[in-house]
């Protein structure tokens, strides 16, 4: 088994297909089929690429891990009916949330965005935000924003008096990204000054 990787990481597997003598690599196989599992369940219609690398007799399967867990795969071919498989454990996200905040005494505002591998994600379809106390109580439900800018920044506002100075809060963020990625959840802490 390969070492753990991060969520939304491209998983690739490079393998040969041999001639019937079992030692010479065979080029030009077109009848390749891949089955991909996530935690033991078949991922029907899951997007992937499967092709020969040049005309080397070496082939490459690649897909993107869209959730944390055990990803497995099996490749069959119509040339020699050999089966090739592998697995990869995905254990952590490589996404994070960032924010800006302002308070002009009348309105408090937050700009929230998500990054993946340091790049801003711009295909989020919605974001839901709740401000909570450190005990977990909801202080301000912001609801769901579905109108992010082309830069992927969602803006939320509320009355400035909602938060007390020198008190710690956190923003409970849920972001929805376009299919097949689904949702991410994270917390952003802040203290009003």
MARPA-38582 format. One record per residue (C-alpha): residue number from 1; x, y, z; residue in one letter. Coordinates in steps of 0.001 Angstrom, whole numbers, m for minus. Layout:
// MARPA-38582
(voza NUM; (X; Y; Z); 'A')
...
This chain:
// MARPA-38582
(voza 1; (0; 0; 0); 'X')
(voza 2; (1249; 3466; m865); 'X')
(voza 3; (1742; 6077; 1883); 'X')
(voza 4; (m1134; 8352; 2910); 'X')
(voza 5; (m1885; 11313; 685); 'X')
(voza 6; (m4057; 14379; 1017); 'X')
(voza 7; (m7650; 14861; m63); 'X')
(voza 8; (m8170; 16063; m3635); 'X')
(voza 9; (m4773; 14718; m4497); 'X')
(voza 10; (m4324; 13098; m7901); 'X')
(voza 11; (m3739; 9375; m7406); 'X')
(voza 12; (m1749; 7755; m10199); 'X')
(voza 13; (m715; 4176; m10803); 'X')
(voza 14; (1822; 3209; m13446); 'X')
(voza 15; (1953; m445; m14553); 'X')
(voza 16; (3133; m2627; m17481); 'X')
(voza 17; (1120; m5051; m19600); 'X')
(voza 18; (3196; m7992; m20768); 'X')
(voza 19; (3189; m10081; m23934); 'X')
(voza 20; (2102; m13691; m23533); 'X')
(voza 21; (5757; m14612; m22812); 'X')
(voza 22; (5381; m12739; m19506); 'X')
(voza 23; (8523; m10592; m19944); 'X')
(voza 24; (8133; m8390; m23029); 'X')
(voza 25; (5974; m5280; m22607); 'X')
(voza 26; (3004; m5093; m24958); 'X')
(voza 27; (2093; m1793; m26599); 'X')
(voza 28; (m1235; m767; m28074); 'X')
(voza 29; (m3697; m2382; m25672); 'X')
(voza 30; (m6997; m524; m26032); 'X')
(voza 31; (m9400; m2780; m24113); 'X')
(voza 32; (m8589; m1412; m20648); 'X')
(voza 33; (m11228; m1251; m17922); 'X')
(voza 34; (m10841; 192; m14423); 'X')
(voza 35; (m13031; m412; m11388); 'X')
(voza 36; (m12501; 2039; m8511); 'X')
(voza 37; (m13664; 1446; m4925); 'X')
(voza 38; (m13944; 3863; m2008); 'X')
(voza 39; (m14036; 2162; 1414); 'X')
(voza 40; (m15139; m1045; m297); 'X')
(voza 41; (m17987; 463; m2348); 'X')
(voza 42; (m17746; 555; m6144); 'X')
(voza 43; (m17639; 4118; m7482); 'X')
(voza 44; (m19839; 3705; m10553); 'X')
(voza 45; (m18954; 6156; m13319); 'X')
(voza 46; (m16169; 7731; m11261); 'X')
(voza 47; (m14012; 10032; m13460); 'X')
(voza 48; (m10566; 8682; m14261); 'X')
(voza 49; (m8075; 8420; m17091); 'X')
(voza 50; (m6516; 5172; m18248); 'X')
(voza 51; (m4104; 5118; m21192); 'X')
(voza 52; (m760; 3930; m22454); 'X')
(voza 53; (2267; 6141; m21892); 'X')
(voza 54; (3448; 6750; m25445); 'X')
(voza 55; (3975; 3291; m26974); 'X')
(voza 56; (6026; 1895; m24117); 'X')
(voza 57; (3813; m966; m22979); 'X')
(voza 58; (3486; 981; m19718); 'X')
(voza 59; (27; 2255; m18777); 'X')
(voza 60; (m1233; 4905; m16384); 'X')
(voza 61; (m4423; 5084; m14318); 'X')
(voza 62; (m5157; 8422; m12654); 'X')
(voza 63; (m8048; 9916; m10680); 'X')
(voza 64; (m8658; 12442; m7916); 'X')
(voza 65; (m9428; 11349; m4350); 'X')
(voza 66; (m12565; 13262; m3353); 'X')
(voza 67; (m12981; 11980; 217); 'X')
(voza 68; (m10865; 10638; 3063); 'X')
(voza 69; (m10635; 6850; 3293); 'X')
(voza 70; (m9278; 3842; 1403); 'X')
(voza 71; (m9281; 4086; m2392); 'X')
(voza 72; (m8689; 848; m4312); 'X')
(voza 73; (m8677; 6; m7995); 'X')
(voza 74; (m8437; m2898; m10391); 'X')
(voza 75; (m7545; m2723; m14079); 'X')
(voza 76; (m8315; m5516; m16536); 'X')
(voza 77; (m7423; m5733; m20206); 'X')
(voza 78; (m8713; m7691; m23183); 'X')
(voza 79; (m5233; m8609; m24432); 'X')
(voza 80; (m4082; m11122; m21807); 'X')
(voza 81; (m6846; m10864; m19159); 'X')
(voza 82; (m4284; m9984; m16490); 'X')
(voza 83; (m5641; m8005; m13538); 'X')
(voza 84; (m3650; m5183; m12003); 'X')
(voza 85; (m4694; m3424; m8805); 'X')
(voza 86; (m3620; m1155; m6002); 'X')
(voza 87; (m4830; 937; m3091); 'X')
(voza 88; (m4146; 4318; m1526); 'X')
(voza 89; (m5087; 5647; 1903); 'X')
(voza 90; (m6246; 9273; 1978); 'X')
(voza 91; (m6017; 10623; 5520); 'X')
(voza 92; (m6096; 14391; 5550); 'X')
(voza 93; (m7278; 17450; 3647); 'X')
(voza 94; (m4994; 19778; 1783); 'X')
(voza 95; (m7600; 22528; 1814); 'X')
(voza 96; (m7918; 25380; 4275); 'X')
(voza 97; (m10180; 28341; 4886); 'X')
(voza 98; (m8988; 31919; 5201); 'X')
(voza 99; (m10785; 35148; 6086); 'X')
(voza 100; (m10695; 38882; 6424); 'X')
(voza 101; (m12821; 40685; 9011); 'X')
(voza 102; (m13821; 44285; 9580); 'X')
(voza 103; (m15999; 46146; 12062); 'X')
(voza 104; (m16901; 49826; 11511); 'X')
(voza 105; (m19003; 50088; 14671); 'X')
(voza 106; (m22229; 49514; 12735); 'X')
(voza 107; (m21570; 46432; 10613); 'X')
(voza 108; (m19215; 43518; 11145); 'X')
(voza 109; (m18244; 41753; 7941); 'X')
(voza 110; (m16326; 38638; 7038); 'X')
(voza 111; (m14856; 37579; 3714); 'X')
(voza 112; (m14277; 33812; 3638); 'X')
(voza 113; (m12519; 31767; 970); 'X')
(voza 114; (m11055; 28307; 572); 'X')
(voza 115; (m7650; 27366; m797); 'X')
(voza 116; (m6392; 24040; m2114); 'X')
(voza 117; (m2633; 23551; m2266); 'X')
(voza 118; (m2293; 27318; m1740); 'X')
(voza 119; (m4527; 28269; m4681); 'X')
(voza 120; (m7910; 29887; m4165); 'X')
(voza 121; (m10846; 27620; m5053); 'X')
(voza 122; (m13259; 29449; m7361); 'X')
(voza 123; (m15819; 26727; m8112); 'X')
(voza 124; (m17594; 26741; m4737); 'X')
(voza 125; (m21368; 26765; m5206); 'X')
(voza 126; (m22331; 27926; m1705); 'X')
(voza 127; (m21045; 28586; 1789); 'X')
(voza 128; (m22884; 28445; 5116); 'X')
(voza 129; (m21576; 30324; 8157); 'X')
(voza 130; (m22402; 30318; 11877); 'X')
(voza 131; (m20525; 32336; 14492); 'X')
(voza 132; (m20185; 30345; 17699); 'X')
(voza 133; (m18867; 30871; 21200); 'X')
(voza 134; (m15984; 28702; 22365); 'X')
(voza 135; (m18627; 26633; 24202); 'X')
(voza 136; (m20237; 25890; 20821); 'X')
(voza 137; (m23396; 28003; 21176); 'X')
(voza 138; (m24526; 29775; 17998); 'X')
(voza 139; (m24046; 33535; 18499); 'X')
(voza 140; (m24943; 34594; 14959); 'X')
(voza 141; (m26399; 32378; 12221); 'X')
(voza 142; (m25345; 33898; 8906); 'X')
(voza 143; (m27145; 31340; 6756); 'X')
(voza 144; (m26061; 30307; 3273); 'X')
(voza 145; (m24474; 32542; 684); 'X')
(voza 146; (m24704; 31351; m2937); 'X')
(voza 147; (m23281; 34423; m4651); 'X')
(voza 148; (m19517; 34319; m4361); 'X')
(voza 149; (m17390; 36529; m6555); 'X')
(voza 150; (m15289; 35123; m9363); 'X')
(voza 151; (m12402; 35135; m6857); 'X')
(voza 152; (m14244; 32606; m4658); 'X')
(voza 153; (m14775; 35021; m1724); 'X')
(voza 154; (m18078; 34790; 161); 'X')
(voza 155; (m19092; 37868; 2169); 'X')
(voza 156; (m21205; 37807; 5330); 'X')
(voza 157; (m22337; 40770; 7450); 'X')
(voza 158; (m24115; 41325; 10762); 'X')
(voza 159; (m24606; 44042; 13366); 'X')
(voza 160; (m21303; 45095; 14901); 'X')
(voza 161; (m22750; 44818; 18431); 'X')
(voza 162; (m23214; 41045; 18008); 'X')
(voza 163; (m19719; 40361; 19318); 'X')
(voza 164; (m18098; 41505; 22573); 'X')
(voza 165; (m14562; 42861; 22664); 'X')
(voza 166; (m11752; 40626; 23906); 'X')
(voza 167; (m13918; 37493; 23626); 'X')
(voza 168; (m12939; 34506; 21502); 'X')
(voza 169; (m15358; 33232; 18869); 'X')
(voza 170; (m15129; 30958; 15923); 'X')
(voza 171; (m16814; 30786; 12550); 'X')
(voza 172; (m18215; 27379; 11664); 'X')
(voza 173; (m17871; 27208; 7864); 'X')
(voza 174; (m19396; 24684; 5467); 'X')
(voza 175; (m18453; 25092; 1809); 'X')
(voza 176; (m20023; 23186; m1070); 'X')
(voza 177; (m17908; 22619; m4143); 'X')
(voza 178; (m19168; 21419; m7501); 'X')
(voza 179; (m19650; 17691; m8089); 'X')
(voza 180; (m17955; 15320; m7410); 'X')
(voza 181; (m16152; 17009; m4525); 'X')
(voza 182; (m19013; 17667; m2087); 'X')
(voza 183; (m18637; 19623; 1156); 'X')
(voza 184; (m15857; 20807; 3457); 'X')
(voza 185; (m16268; 21948; 7048); 'X')
(voza 186; (m13816; 24007; 9076); 'X')
(voza 187; (m13555; 26521; 11915); 'X')
(voza 188; (m11944; 29945; 11866); 'X')
(voza 189; (m11207; 31531; 15231); 'X')
(voza 190; (m11237; 35257; 15918); 'X')
(voza 191; (m11297; 37751; 18813); 'X')
(voza 192; (m13045; 41098; 18528); 'X')
(voza 193; (m10716; 43913; 19590); 'X')
